Amino acid sequence: MTLSLRLATLALLLLLPALFGTQHLSAQMTILPQLGLQTMWFNGDYPVRQPISPGSDRTLPLGGGVIGNTNAVHGQIELIPSPESIFRIPVIAEAYFMNGKTTFAFSSSRDPNPKRWLFQHSGTMFSLGTGLTINPLKNRNFYLSFEGRVNHIPSTELVSRVYFTNTGEVIDEQIFEPDTIAHTRIGAYIKAGVQVEFFEPFLIDFSVGYGAINLLGKETDPARARNLFVVDNRNSPELTLGYIGFGLSVIFKSPTPEKAEKKPAQR
């Protein structure tokens, strides 16, 4: 995916809440827009979490190198049927940016010009979803949400760079596309969260959840099967990728007509 297309997608996510922020779908149904950050940690023993290269031998299997957290821009619109309803309908759009690195010494420390070999693996994932949110205690501060996701994964990029440790001068650099085919998978996400007053008219939303990227739509052809976000292109069954997620968002809540009428006129 080109840089311009990525920037356009990011701009759309940023504008999405603003487009709908002050609209009322009807006299009863309203919407709450929110914008924030989402993080994702792969929690299993997946190839995506293994080092990109465990050594200088070119025949060794290559993992994904995505060991830490992956950050995403999170945009959401929440449809509220009525003020008394304990149910809501979220509409979610997220853009994840993944980056993995593996660096190791390429020559002996006694070498007067020591070298290092860097592998850097990067990829993106665009996620759209909807589902059902419930306030089980009839308290809007606490909620549970069940969401289905459509996840689009463009081709990934791998940079192989050999450089002098002392000067940083690059000796050799090559750029590859380990997985040149874009993939679309169906996933799911379950989360619990709390919304607290920040300052009018804003709320802060904290959430924690667990999800899977590719519950449905895995590649079943043995000749083309491979794990997602992995550099090594040798055939292997596609594993279901599970992850833990944390979210922090700002919600814009327009004042209700009743509150607006009760506000004293400013002099």
C-alpha positions in Angstrom: 0.0 0.0 0.0 1.4 3.4 -1.0 2.2 6.1 1.6 -0.4 8.4 0.2 -3.2 5.8 0.5 -2.1 5.1 4.1 -2.3 8.8 4.9 -5.7 9.2 3.3 -7.0 6.3 5.3 -5.6 7.8 8.5 -7.2 11.2 7.6 -10.6 9.5 7.1 -10.3 7.9 10.6 -9.5 11.3 12.1 -12.4 13.0 10.3 -15.0 10.3 11.0 -16.1 11.5 14.4 -16.2 15.1 13.3 -18.5 14.2 10.4 -21.1 12.7 12.8 -20.4 14.3 16.1 -23.3 16.7 16.4 -25.9 14.8 14.4 -29.1 13.2 15.8 -30.4 10.2 13.9 -33.9 10.9 15.2 -35.7 12.4 18.2 -34.7 9.4 20.3 -31.6 7.9 18.8 -28.3 9.8 19.2 -24.7 9.0 18.6 -21.5 9.5 20.6 -18.2 9.9 18.6 -14.9 9.0 20.0 -11.3 9.2 19.0 -8.2 7.7 20.6 -5.5 5.0 20.7 -5.7 1.2 20.8 -2.8 -1.1 21.6 -2.4 -4.8 20.7 -0.2 -7.5 22.3 0.0 -10.9 20.7 -0.1 -13.2 23.7 0.6 -16.6 22.4 3.7 -18.4 21.1 3.1 -17.3 17.5 5.7 -17.0 14.8 4.9 -13.3 14.5 6.4 -12.8 18.0 9.6 -14.8 17.2 12.8 -12.9 16.2 13.0 -12.1 12.5 16.3 -13.9 12.4 17.8 -15.9 15.2 21.3 -15.8 13.6 23.4 -15.0 10.6 22.7 -18.3 8.9 20.4 -17.4 5.9 18.7 -20.9 6.1 17.2 -20.3 9.6 13.5 -19.7 9.8 12.4 -16.1 9.9 9.7 -14.9 12.4 7.9 -11.6 12.5 9.8 -9.8 15.2 6.6 -8.1 16.6 7.4 -8.7 20.2 6.1 -5.6 22.0 2.9 -3.7 21.6 1.4 -2.5 18.3 -0.4 0.8 18.3 -3.4 1.9 16.3 -5.6 4.9 15.7 -9.1 4.2 17.0 -12.2 5.9 15.7 -15.7 4.9 16.8 -19.3 6.0 16.6 -21.7 4.7 19.2 -25.5 4.6 18.4 -27.8 4.9 21.4 -31.4 3.9 20.7 -32.8 6.0 23.6 -31.7 7.6 26.8 -33.2 4.7 28.8 -31.7 1.9 26.7 -28.9 -0.3 28.2 -27.8 -1.3 24.7 -25.7 0.5 22.2 -24.4 -0.2 18.7 -20.7 0.6 18.2 -19.2 1.2 14.7 -15.4 1.0 14.8 -12.6 1.8 12.5 -8.9 1.2 13.4 -5.5 1.4 11.7 -2.7 -0.7 13.2 1.0 0.0 12.5 3.3 -3.0 13.2 7.1 -2.8 13.4 9.6 -5.6 14.4 13.3 -5.5 14.6 16.2 -7.9 15.1 19.8 -6.8 15.3 22.9 -8.8 16.0 26.7 -8.6 15.6 27.8 -9.5 12.2 31.5 -9.7 13.0 33.8 -10.3 16.0 34.1 -7.6 18.6 37.9 -7.7 18.0 37.3 -6.5 14.5 38.6 -2.9 14.1 35.5 -2.2 12.1 32.7 -4.1 13.8 29.5 -4.6 11.9 25.9 -5.2 12.7 23.0 -6.8 10.7 19.6 -5.3 11.1 16.3 -6.8 10.0 13.3 -4.5 10.2 9.8 -5.9 9.4 6.8 -3.5 9.1 3.2 -4.0 8.2 -0.3 -2.5 8.6 -3.8 -3.7 9.4 -7.1 -1.9 8.8 -10.0 -3.0 10.9 -13.7 -2.3 10.5 -16.3 -3.6 12.9 -19.6 -3.4 14.7 -21.4 -5.3 17.4 -23.4 -4.7 20.6 -22.5 -2.9 23.8 -24.4 -3.4 27.0 -24.5 -1.6 30.3 -25.3 -4.6 32.6 -25.6 -2.6 35.7 -27.7 0.1 34.1 -24.8 2.3 34.7 -23.4 4.0 31.7 -20.0 4.3 33.3 -19.3 0.5 32.9 -20.0 -1.6 29.8 -19.3 -4.8 28.0 -18.9 -4.9 24.2 -19.0 -7.8 21.7 -17.7 -6.9 18.2 -17.2 -8.6 14.9 -14.3 -7.3 12.8 -13.2 -7.3 9.1 -9.4 -7.1 9.0 -7.6 -6.1 5.9 -3.8 -6.8 5.9 -1.7 -5.3 3.0 1.7 -6.7 2.0 4.5 -6.4 4.5 8.0 -4.9 4.0 11.4 -6.2 5.2 14.5 -4.1 5.3 17.9 -6.0 5.6 20.7 -3.6 6.4 24.4 -4.3 7.2 26.3 -1.3 8.7 29.4 -0.4 10.6 28.6 -0.2 14.4 31.0 2.7 15.1 30.1 5.1 12.2 26.6 3.9 11.2 27.7 3.8 7.6 25.6 1.4 5.6 27.5 -1.4 3.8 24.5 -3.2 2.2 20.8 -2.6 2.3 18.0 -4.5 0.6 14.2 -4.2 0.7 11.8 -7.1 0.2 8.1 -7.8 0.4 7.9 -11.1 2.3 4.2 -11.4 1.8 3.2 -9.7 -1.5 -0.5 -10.7 -1.3 -3.0 -8.7 0.7 -5.3 -10.7 3.0 -8.7 -10.2 4.4 -9.8 -12.0 7.6 -12.9 -12.1 9.9 -12.1 -11.6 13.5 -13.8 -10.8 16.8 -13.1 -8.6 19.9 -14.6 -8.7 23.4 -13.9 -5.9 25.8 -14.9 -4.3 29.1 -14.6 -0.6 29.7 -15.5 2.4 31.8 -16.4 5.9 30.8 -15.7 8.7 33.2 -16.4 12.5 33.1 -13.4 14.5 32.0 -14.7 18.0 31.5 -17.9 19.1 29.7 -18.6 17.9 27.1 -15.9 15.3 27.0 -15.7 11.8 28.6 -12.6 9.5 28.9 -13.0 5.8 27.9 -10.7 3.1 29.3 -11.1 -0.4 28.0 -9.3 -3.8 28.1 -10.2 -6.8 25.9 -9.3 -9.9 24.0 -9.6 -10.6 20.3 -8.6 -12.7 17.4 -7.6 -11.4 14.0 -8.4 -14.4 11.8 -11.1 -16.6 13.2 -12.6 -17.0 9.7 -11.1 -16.8 6.2 -7.8 -18.6 6.7 -5.9 -19.8 3.7 -6.6 -23.6 3.4 -4.6 -24.3 0.3 -1.4 -26.1 1.5 0.6 -24.6 -1.4 -0.2 -21.0 -0.4 -0.8 -21.3 3.4 1.4 -19.2 5.6 1.2 -17.4 8.9 0.3 -13.7 8.9 3.0 -11.1 9.6 5.8 -13.5 9.3 8.9 -13.0 7.1 9.5 -16.7 6.3 7.5 -17.7 3.2 7.8 -21.4 3.7 4.4 -23.2 3.7 2.9 -23.7 7.1 -0.7 -23.9 8.5 -2.1 -20.4 9.3 -2.5 -20.1 13.1 -5.3 -18.1 14.7 -3.7 -14.9 16.1 -5.1 -13.9 19.5 -4.2 -10.7 21.2 -4.8 -8.5 24.3 -6.0 -5.0 23.7 -6.0 -1.8 25.7 -7.8 1.4 24.6 -7.9 5.0 25.6 -10.3 7.4 23.9 -11.9 10.8 24.2 -15.7 10.9 23.7 -17.6 14.0 22.7 -21.0 14.1 24.3 -23.2 17.0 23.2 -25.4 18.5 25.9 -29.0 17.3 25.9 -31.8 19.8 25.1 -32.9 19.7 28.7 -29.5 20.7 30.0 -29.1 23.3 27.3 -32.4 25.0 28.3 -31.4 25.0 32.0 -28.1 26.8 31.4 -28.4 30.4 32.6 -28.0 33.1 30.0 -24.5 34.6 29.9 -24.2 38.3 30.5 
